[in-house]
Amino acid sequence: QKRREARAARGASDKTHTRVMLDPIAEEERDGVRFTWNAWPSSSVEAKKNLIIPLACMYTPCTATTTVAQAPAAEGEQPTVTKAPVPLLQYEPVACRGTCRSILSPFCTIDIRGKLWVCPFCFHRNTLPAAYAEISETNLPAELMYTTVDYVLPRAATSPTAFVLVVDTCVAEEELKALKESLVQLLNLIPQNSLVSLITFGTTVQVYELAFTECPKAYVFHGSREVSPSKVIELLGIHPSPQPQSNNFVVPLSECEFNLTSILEDLQRDPWPHKNDHRPARATGVALSVAVGLLEAACKHAGGRVMLFTGGPCTEGPGKVVGTEMSETMRAHHDLIKGTAKHNKKATKFYESLADKAVENGHCVDIFCCSLDQVGLLEMRDLCTRTGGIVVTSGFFDSDVFRDSLTKMFERDEHDHLPMGFCATIEVQTSRELKLAGALGHLSTLNKKGASVSELEIGASGTTAWRACGVDPHSSYAIFFEVAAGQQGAAASTSQRGVVQFLTHYLTAEGQQVLRVTTVSRPLVDTATGGLQSLAASFDQEAATAVMARYAVNRSDSEDTYDVLRWLDRVLIRLVAKFADYRKDDSATFQLAPQFVLYPQFMFHLRRSKFLQRFGNSPDETTFYRFYLDKENVSNALLMVQPSLESYSVGEVESSPAVLSARSLVSDRVLLLDTFFYVLVWLGSGVSQLRSQGYADRPEQEELRTMLSLPARDALALLAGRFPQPRYVECQQYSGDERLLLAVVDPAVTHNSANRGSNSGEPVLTEDVNLQLFMEHLKKLAVQS
C-alpha cells in the first residue's frame, strides 16, 4: 500500500512537472533548451510535410540555475516554480554499457527491485552500481529527479587558465595610454594562480620573458615572415610537455605581477617610422601565430585564452588585409561581391589555419578592436567563431564600451569563480525517432560518426559531437534534427515520446573537470490522424525566430542576400498557409493562432535588419553583428531582430511598452530603445524644448523631472546587465543620432503618407514597405488557391 501511494505521489509530481515544462520559457530556465516544435511527428513523411520550420533547439549549456516545480498545496491551485542551483554531484556518472554511452536520467526505465535500468536510446539493460542499493520510489538519486545535473568529476585538476595578452603598439599615444591603464587594471581581475604572457607587436613582434626579472627582456620576430606555431616553440627554446606547465614566457601571475606591470607601464609606441600618407606596419598575423604557439607549448588541452588588443588592420606579413599606402582603401561589401578584395582570400585562409591549430589545442581567441576604421575582423572571424572566443568593438580604447566590457568579462560569480569554461565538448544523444542534422554556433565539428547522424547537412554537420574551446553563460548553440521514423505511426506504436540528451564536458577556470547532463523529452504525435492541432499548439515562435535568423545568416555566407530573403519569404508563406485559419481566396478571413501570430512580424524585422541588409555597414560591422546573433540565447536574439521600445510620458511613474513603429515617435514622449548593441534615449521635440527652457528645474514640475529621469535609470539597468557593454546614446527628435532609431522602426509613416498630423508620428524617408502592407500581401499569398 505504501509503495502504491508513493507511486501515485510521484505520478502527480510528474503531471505537475509536465504542465510546467509546456512553457518554453520555463523550459529554457530549467534546462537551457528551447525547441522550435515541442511535439514531433511520428514519421519522416509527416515531418517533411508539416515541419515547415526545421526541427531544432537552442541549447545554452552554462545556465547557472534551474527551476523546481512544487505540487500545489490544494486542488485547483497552480504549481509553484522556484529557481535553484543546478544539482552538483561529486561522483562519476552512471553510463550505459551499450553502444550509446548515455547517462542515467529521469527518462530511463528503472527496475527498483532488480536494480536494473534500461537506456532510452539503445534499450540496453544495465545493472545499477552498488552505491544505488538503497534507492526506492521515495528515495531517488538526483540524476533520476532532475533533468539537468552537473557532475564534478573526481579527477586531478589541470593547471589554471593561461592568458596571453597580445598588444598593438601602433596606436596613437593617448590610445596606448588608455590601453595600458586598462591592462594594468586587468591584472587585478585575473586570478593570481593563472598563467600569463605578454606579446607586443608593430612592425616586429616582441615576446617578453617574464621569468627574467632583472630587466625587460624580449625575443623579436620579424613581422613580414610567416612563422608556424611549432616553429615558435623551437625558436624560443621551449620544451613541450604532455602536462600543462609554465615556462620562461608563460608564468604564474603571482610570480611576475610586478615585472609585468612595469613592462606594461613602460610600453612605448612602435618606433618604426612611417610616412604621413602611409599606415603603420602592423604584423597582427605573426603576433597571433606566436601566441597560439606559446599556448600550445604551455597548456595544450588545458584552459587558455589569446586576448588580442588591436587598433588597426594588419598591414604586414601573413594575415595582411590592406597595404600600408593610404591610397589603398579597406575592402567594402561591393569588393567582396565582385571578388576584387585584394587580400581577403589569402588572409582568411591564414587565419583559418590558426583557428584549426587553436581548436586542436583547445584554446580560444578573443579580439578587442578599437578603431574608427575596419581592422580586418571579417578575415579573423574564424579565430573567434570556431574557438568560442569573444569580440568587442569600439572607436577608442578610452571608451566605456571597451573598459566596461573588459571588466565584465572577469566578473566573479557568487562562489568567487570566473564564469568561464574551456576545452568544452558537446555531445548529443537522440532516441531512434531523431537524427542529428548539424549545429550552428561558435563551435567546431569533431567528426564523430554514429547511427544518429543524418544525411541532411546544416552548419557543422556529419557528427554527434562538437568542440567549443570557450563557453560562458551567454554561449548558445542551435542544434538541428531530422525525424527519422520510417513508416507512418511506427514510432508512435513503440514509443510515445522522443528523448534527447546533451553531454557537455568542460574545464572550469580553476582547472576542474565538469560534466553537465541535460535530458529532455517531447511527445510524438501522428499528424495524419488528427495530431496536426497538437503539433501547431507546440510551436515556439520565439525559438523559431532565433533558429531561422541563424540559419539565414549561415546561408548568406554562401548565397546572395536576395536569394536568402526569397527563401525566408517562401518558408513564411508555407507556414502560415499550413497553420492559419482561412477560406480559400478570401484574405479577410485569415487568422493566425496565438502560437504563430508574432512570427510574421519577427520575419518582417529580420528582413530589414543589419544581419541580412549590408547597406550602411562595413564588412567588419556586419561580422560583429552576426557574431553575437550566432552566440546569444533566444531572448537576446529576439532583441537583436526586433528591438524593444519603451515609452515615457508626463504623469506616469513607470514606462509602458511602445510599438516599434514610426507612429510612436510623437513630440510629447520620451522613448527608450534597446537593440542589444546600443541603448538609446530619444526625446520628442516638445520635451526637448521644455528641458532646454529650464522647465525641469522649476519646483512645480516634478512630473516632468520624473519623466526625464526614468529613461536614464532604466538605461543604466540595461547597461549593467549586458555583455558586451552596449553603446549608450542620448538624442533629440530631428538630431543626427535619431537615425539609429529611424533605421529600426516600422516605417508606418513615410514622406509619401497622406494625412500626416502632429501626433501621427515622425515620417521615415524610405521606400521600404511597412508591416501593414507586408501582412496584407502575406495574407493574399497564403489564401490563394
N, C-alpha and C positions, 0 to 999 in steps of 0.2 A: 504494500500500500504506500509506504514512504517513497519507494522508487517511482511509482506511478505519479505521485504528487510532484516529485522533483522533475519528472519528465514533462508534466503539464506546465509547471512553472517555467521551465526552460523554453517550452514551445511558445508560451505567452511572451517571454522576453524576445524570442526570435521574431515574432509578429511585430512587436514594437520596433525592433531593430529594422525590419523590412520597411515599415511605414516611414521611419526617419530617413532611411537611405534612398527613398524615392526622390528626395530633394537633392538636386545636383550640387547645390552649394554646400549642403551638409556632407555630401559625399566627398567633395573636394577638401573640406576641412578635416574630415575623418581620415581619409586615405591618400589625399593628394591626387586623386584620379577623377577625371570627368570625361564621360563618353559622349559622342555625338548622338548615339542611339542607345537608350537604356533597356531596350528589348531587341533581341536579334532574331532574324528569320531562321527557320529551321532547315532551310535548304538553300543551296547556292543559286538555284534557278530563281527562287523568290527574292533572294537578296539582290541579284543583278537587276531584277525588275523594279524593286521597291526602294532600295537604298540609293537614292539619287545623290545624297551627300555620302562620302566614304565613311565606312565604319572605322572610327579612330577614337583615341582617347588622348587627353592632355595629362601627362604624368609629372608631378612635382615631387621628387623623392626626398627632399630635405625639409619637409614641413616639421616644425618643432612641436606641434601639439596635435592631438586627435580629439574626437568628440565621443562622449559616452552618453548613451541613451538610457534613461531610467524609466522603468514601467510606471504608469500613472498610479497615484495613490488610491483613486476612486474611479469607478466605471464612468466613462464619458469624458474624463479629463484627458488633456493632451500629454504625451510623454515629455519629460523634461530632458533637455540636451545641455550638457556642460562640457567645457573644454578641460582637457587633462593632458599631461605629458605623455608622449608615446612610451609604452611599456619598455623598460630597459632590462634585458635578460642577460645575466652573467654566466652563460653556459653555451655549449655548442648546440646548434640547431639539429633537429631530427630530420634527416634527409631520406627520401625514398631510395630504396636499393634497386629499383628498376632502372630503365633507360633514361628517365626524365630528370632524376636527381632533384625533384621538387622538395619543398619544405613543408613540414606538418602545419596544417592551418585549420580554421573552423569549418572549412568545406570538405574536409576528409571524413570518410565514414569510419566511426570508431566502434570497435567491439570491446567494451569495457571489461566484460567477463573474460574474454580470451586474450586481452591485452594486445589487440591487433588493430591496425589501421589500414585503410585502403586508399591509395593515391587517386585523386580525381582526374589525373592526366593520363597515366598509363595503366591504371586499375591494378597495380601490383599490390599484393598483400604483404604488409610489413609488420614486424614484431616491435612493440614499444620497448624502449630501454628499461632496465631495471629501476631507474630513478622514477619511473612513472607507475610503479606498482601500487601506489596508494590512491590513484585517481578514481573518481567516481562521478556520477552525474551532478553532484553538488560540490565536487572538489576537482575542478579542471585547471590545468596549467594555463598561463596567459596566452600561449600561442593558439589554444583552442577557444579562447574567448574574444580575442581582439583580431581584427583583420589586418592591422599593421603593428608590427613589433620590431624592435631593434635588438640585435644580438651583439654584445660586446665580446668579440672572440678572444678567448683566453690564450693569446699568443704574445710573444715578446714584442713590445712596441719598437717600431723602427726609429731612425733618427728624426729629430724635429724638422720642421719645414725649412727649406732653404729659399732665400730671396736674393735674386741677382738684380741689382739696380743698374740700368743702362741709361746713361745721362748724356743728352745732347749739349755740347758746349758751343754750338754755332749760333745760339740765340743772342738777342740784344742784351746789353749789360744789365738793365733793370729787370728783364725777364729771368736772366740767370740768377740774379739776387733773390727774386721771389721763389724760384725753383729750389735753390739751396736752403732757404728757410723752411720750405715745406718738407724737404728730405730730412733735415735735422729733426724736425718735429716727428716725422715718420719713425725715426729710430726709437722714440719714446713709446710708440704704439706696438712695435714688433716685439714679440716675447724674447726675453733675454737669452733663452737657450736656443733660439733659432740661428741657423747658419745664414751669413750674409756675405755678399760680394759686391764689388763696385767696378763698373766699366764705364769709361767716358769715351766719347767719340766726336770727331770733327773730320778733318782731312785724314787723320790717323785714328787708330783705336788703342786706348790705353787700358791695360788690365792691372789693377793695383794689388800688390802683395800685402794684404792686410796683416799677415802674421809678422811682418818685418816692422818693428816699432821705432827704429832709430830715426828714420825719416821717411817721407813718402817715396815709395819705390814702385815703379810701374814697368810692365813689359809692353812694347809698342808693336802693333801690327799695321802693315801698310793698308791704307783704305781702298786701294784700287785693285787689290789682288784677292781672288776668292780663296778662302781657307775653310776646309771642311771641319765639322766638329771633332772628328777623330784626329785630324792634323793639329788642331788647337791643343788637344791633350798631349800630343807628342812634343810640340814646340815649347809648352810650358813646363815640361818635365814632370807631369803628374802621372802617378802610377794608379791606374784604375783598380778599384777593389769591388768584388761582388757584394760587399756590405757597404751601406752608406757611411761615409766618414768625411771629416773635414780635411782640408789641405792648406797650403800657404795662401791660397786665393779665396777659398770659401771657409770662413772662420766663424765660430760661435760669437754672437753679438756681445755677450758678456766679456769676451776676451779682447775685443777690438773696438769697443764703442768709442773710446777716447780717440784712438787713431783714426777711425772712420769719420768721426765728427770733425776732426781737424782737417782732414783731406777735403771734406765737403765744403767747409767754411772757406778754404783757401782756393777753391776751384776758380780758374780764370777762363775767359773766352778762348776759343781756338785761336792760336797765334798765327796761323797761316793766313796771309793777306789775300784779298780778292778785290777785283775792280768793282766800282760802284754799279756798273751795269751787268754784274755777274752775281749769281747766287754763291754762297759759300759752299765749298766741297764738303759734303756730309755723307759719311760712309756708314749709313744705317744698316745695310745688309751684312757687312763684315762684323759689326758690333753684335748683331743678333746671332750670327753664326758662332762667334766666340762665346756668347752667353749660353747657348744651347750646349756647346761642348763642355763648358765648365760644370754645368749641372749634371751632364752625363757622367763625368768623372767623379763627382762628389756624392750624388744620391740618385743613382739610376733606380727606377721603380720605387721611389720614395717621393714624399711631397716636395714640390719645388715650383717656384714662380719666377719667370723672367718679366721684369717690370720696365718697359721702355718708356722713357720720357723724352719726347721729341718736339721740336718747334718748327719743323720744316720738312720738305721732301728729300729723299735720298738722291744725291746728285753725283755720287762717286762709287765706282766699283760695282759688284754684283747687287742686284736689287734696285738699281738705278731706275727712277721713274721719270726724270726730266733732266735736261742738260743744265750746265751752270750759267749759260747765257740767258739773260732776261728776255731776249727776243723769242726764245722758245717757251711757249706757254704750256701750262699744265693741260693734260688731256681733258676733254669735256665729253658729255654723253654722245654728241654727234660724231666725235672722233672714234669712239668705241663702236658705234653702229656702222660707220663707214670703213672701219678697220685701219684707220690712219694714225692710231695711237702708237707712236714710235717705239716706246719701251714697255708697253703694257704686258705683252705676252711673255717676254723674256723675264721681266721682273716677277710676274705672277708665278711662273714656273720655278724660279729660285725660292720664293717664299713658301711655295707648296712643298718643296723638298725639305725645307727647315721644319715645316709643320709635321711632315712624316716622321722626322727624327724626334721631334718633341713628343709626339704621340707614342712612339716606340719606347721612349724613356719614361713616359708617364708624367710629363711636366706641362704646365700651362703657360701661356704668354699673354700678358696684359699690355695694352697700348694706351698711354696718356698723351694725346696730341693737342698742343695749344698753339694755334696759328690762325691768322686771318686768311691764309691761303690753304690749299689742299696739301696734305703731307704724304699721300700715297696709300691711304687706308684701304682703297679698293684692292690694290695689289697685295697688301699684307693681311687681308681679312682672314685667310685660311689659318694663319697663326693663332687667331683668337677663336674662330668658329669651330675648328676641329679639335682644339685643345681645351675648350671650356674657359678661356680667359675672359677678361672684360675690356671694354673700350670706353674711354672718357674723352670727349672733345670739348674744347673751349677756345676762345680767342686769345686768352692770356693765361700765363701761369699765376698771375696775381688775382685771378677771378675767384669768386665764391664757388663757381661750379667745380673748378679743379680742386681747390683746397678742401671743400666740404666733402666732395666725393672720395678723395683720398683718405680723409679721416673716417668716414662712414664705412669704408672698406675694412677697416681694422677695429670697428666697434666690437666689444666683447658681449657675449650673451649673459644670461643670469648666472651661469656657472663659471664666468670669467674665462670662457673659451672663445677662440676666434671661430666664427661661423663659416668655416671653410672645410671642404673635403677634397681629397686628392686621390689620384690613381683609381678613379671610380670605374667600375664595370656595371652595366645594366643588362641583365638577362631576363627574358620574358618567356614564361611557360604558358601554353594555351591548351585547353581541352580539345578534344578531337573535332569539335564543331568549327574551330577557327584555325586560320593560318596567318603568319606574320608577313605583311607586305612591305614593311620598311619603317623608317623613322626620320623625322625632321627635327633638327635642333642642333645644339652645339656638342656634337659627338662624332665619333668615327667608328666605322664598322670593324668588327673583329673577325668577320668571315667565318663564323661558327655555323656550320650547316646542321640541318636536322629535318625531321619529317614535318615539322610545323612551319617550314619556310615556304612561302607562296611563290608562284611563278610571276605574280604581279609585282612590279618593282616601283617603289615610291621612295625617293630620297636615298638614305643609306640602307640598302636592301640586301637580300640574299643571305641573311644572318639572323640568329636568335639572340645575339649579344653585341653590345656596343661599348666603346671606351669613351669616357668623359674624364679627361685628366683633372679638371677642376669643376667642382659643384658647390653650390651655395643655396640658401633658402629661396633665391629667385630663379634658379635653374629649372626649366620646364621643358618637356620633350613631347612631341606629337608622335604616337605610335599608331601605325595603320594596320588594319586587319582585313582578312577576306574570309567570308563564310565558306567553309569547306565541305559542309554536309552534302552528300551526293544527291540522293533522291528526296523528293518532297515528303516531309513528315517523318523521314527515317531517324533524324536526330531526336525529334521530339518524343519518339516512341521509346527511346532508350534512356534519355536524359532530359529533364525539364529545364535545366539551367546550364549555361556555359560558364566556365571558370577561367580566369587569367591570374597569373601570379608574377609579380615583379620582384626580382632579386637584385638589390643594389649593394655591392661591396665598395667600401671606400675607406681611406685613411683620414683620421681627424688631423687637425693642425698639430696635435701633440704626438702623432705617430701611432695612435691606437686604431686597430682594425675593427670595423663595424659592418655588420650585415643588416640591412633593412629588408624585411619581408612584408610585402603588401599583396593580399589575395582578395580579389573581388569576384562577384558572381552576378550574372544577369539572366533573366528568364528568356527562354526560347519560345517563339510564337509561330504558329502556322498561318501565314498571311493568306494562304489560298482558301482557308476555311473559316474566315471571319476574324483573323487576327490582325488585319490591317489597322483597325482602330487602336488596338493596343500598341502597335508599332508607332503610329502617329502620336499617341499620348506620351511615348517615351522619348520624343525628340527634344534635344537640348540645343536651342538655337544659339545660345551664347558660346558653348563649346564648339558648335559647328562653325561659327564665325571665326573663332581663333584658328581652328584647323584649316579652314578654307583660305584664310589670309596667308598662313604659312605655305600652303600648297601653291597658291597663286604666285607668291614671291619666288618659290623654288622653280616654278615653271618659267617665270620671267627671266631667269638667268640664261635660259637656252632658247626661249621663244620671244617673238616680237610682242611688245606690250598690247598691241591691237588684238592679237590672237588670244592672249590671256584674258582680256576683257570680254571678248566674244564667248570664250569658254565659260567664264563666270555667269554671263547672261543666259547661256543655254542651260546651265545647271539650275539657275534660279527659276527659269520658266518651267522646266520639267518638274521641279519640286512643288511649286505652287499649283501647277496643273494636276499633279497627282493627289495632293492632300487638301486642296481648298474645296469649299462647298460652293457650287455654282450650277447654273443651267447653261447648256451649250449656246455659244454665240450671244450671251446676254451678260455683259460685264457689270451691269447694275446689281446682279445677284451674287457677285463674287464676294466671298467671305472666308477669312483665314481663322483657324483655331488659335487660341492664345499661345500654344507652343510654337507657332510659326509666324505670328503677326509681326514680330520685330525683325525677323531675318531679312526681308527685302530692304528695310531701312538700313540695316548694317551693310548690306551689299552696295547700296547707293553710296554710302560714305566711303567704303573700301575702294570703289571705282575711282573716286575723286581724290583719294589720299596720296601722300607723298611716297607710299610704298610701291605704287604702280605708276603714278604720274611723275615723270622725271623733270618736267618743266619747272624752272626756278630753283633747282637744287643741283649741286655739283655731284659727280660720282662718289666722292667721299661722304657727302652728306646723305645720299641715298643709301650707301653701305652702312652708315651709322644707324639710320632709322630701321633698316631691315634687320640689323644685328639684334636689336632689342625686341623686335617683333618675334624673332626666332628664339628668344631666350625667356620671355616673361610668361606668366600663367594666364589663365583665361580672363580674369578681371582686368589685368593691366593691358592685355591685348585688345580687349574691347575699348578701353580708354584711348588707346592709340588709334583705333579705327574710327570710333565715334566719341570725340572728346566730351567731357561733362561741362555743363554751363549752369551756373547758379546766379540768381537774380536777387538784388537788394533794393528795397525802396523805403521811403520815409515812413516811420511808424511801425515797421516790422523789426522784431528783435532777433530773428533768425532768417537765414536765406531760404529761398524757395527754388526748386528746380525750374529751369527755363528750357524751352525748346531750342535746339541748336539750329536756329533759323535767323535770317536777316530781320524778321519781324520782331525779334526780341531786342533789337538794338534801338531802344527808344531813349529820348533825351533825359528823362527824369529817373533813370535807373543806373545802378552800378552792377556790372557783371563780373563774374569770376570764371575764367576759362582754364580748364586743366586738360592738357593734351598728352600728359606723361612727360614730354620733353621740355615743356615750358609751362609756367603758371602765369596767367595774365589777368590783371585787374583793369577793367575798362570803365571809364567814367563818361556817362552821357553828357552832351554839351550843356544841358541845363544844370546838372550837378556840378560840372567843372566850373561853370560861370559863378555859381553860388560860392564855391570854395575860394576861387580867385578874388572874389569881392569881400572875403572875410566873414561871411555869414556864419561859418562853422565856429568862429571864435566868440560869438555872442552867447551870453548865458542862457537865453531863452531857446536856443537852437540845439537842445540836447538830442532830439531825434535825428537831426542832420549829422551831428558828430557821431552818433551811433552807426548810422548808415555808412559813413566813411571809414569807420574803424573796423567794422565786422569783416569786410573782404580781406583786409590786411592780416587780421587774426587767423582767418581760415586759410589764407595762402601760406602763412608760416607753418601751420599744422601740416599742410600738404608737402611743403619743402622738407620738413623734419623727417617724414616717414618714407621718403623716396630715395632710391639709388638707381642710377647716378643722380646727383643733385640737379634738379631742373633749373632752367634759366628763369629768373623772376623778372617780369615786365609790368610796368605801370604805364598806361596810355590814356589819352583822351579821345573823344569822338573827333574824327576827321584828322587825327595826327598820323604821322608816318608809321608808327608801330601798330596802328589799328589794322594794318594789312594782315597781321598774324591771325587776327580774329576773323576777318572777312574771308580768308583763304579756306576756313574750315566750316563755316556756317552754310546751311542750305540757302541757295540764292532764291528764296521765295519772293524777294523784291529786287528787281533789277532796273536799269535805266530805261528799259522798254515797258515796264509795268504801268498800267493805267490806274488812275485814281490813287496816286501816292499822296498820303497825308502826313501830318507831323507825327502821328502816333502809329503809322503803319510800318515802321522800321526803316533802316537805312538801306538804300539800294546798293547792290553789288554790281560792279561793272564786269559782267561776264556773259558769255553766250551759252554757258552750261545750262542744262535743263534742271529744274527744281525737283524736289521729292514728289510733289503732287503730280506733275506731268510724268515723271518716271513710273509712278504707281498706276496711272491711267493706261499707259502703254503696256505695262506688265499685265494688267487685267485683260486687256484686249487680246494679247498674245496667248494668255493662259486659257481663255474660254473658247477660242476659235476651234472650229471642227477640224 
